[in-house]
């Protein structure tokens, strides 16, 4: 599930997703929750991993 206050450019979101997934594979991480906060507001969040 993603929560977007203002969606970033699709290519930026894909690039962030690729990097997070690559790091998870490299370090054998099974789950990650990530968020970007700007001026005390969540502007992007996503979860990665197996359900």
N, C-alpha and C positions, 0 to 999 in steps of 0.2 A: 504494500500500500504506500502510495506517495501522497504527501500533502504539499501543495504548491500555493504559496501566496501569489507569486508571479512566476509562471513557469520559465525556466531558463531556455536558451536556445536548445533545440533538440540534439544538436551535435555535441554541445557541452554536457548535457545529461548523459548521453551515450558514452562519452569519454570518461566521465566520473565513474559510471557503472563498470566500465571495462577495467579501470585501475583498481577499484575496490575488489572486484572479483579476482583479478590477478594477484593482489596481495593476500587474499584469503587462500588461494591455491598455494602460493609460495610458502606461507606460514602455517598451512593446514588449519585454518580457522573455520569453524563450522557455522558461525552466525555473527552478523554484524548489524548494528543499528546505527545509522549516521544521520546527522542533521547539520544544517547551516542556520545560524542565528545572526540576524542583523538588527541592530537597534532594539534588542529584547523581543524580537519577533522571529518565530521559526519561518524561514522563507523556503526551505526545502528539507525533506526527510525521506528516508527510504530504509527498508530492511532487506537483508541479504542472507541467504542460507537455506537449509532444508527445513521443510515443514513436517 
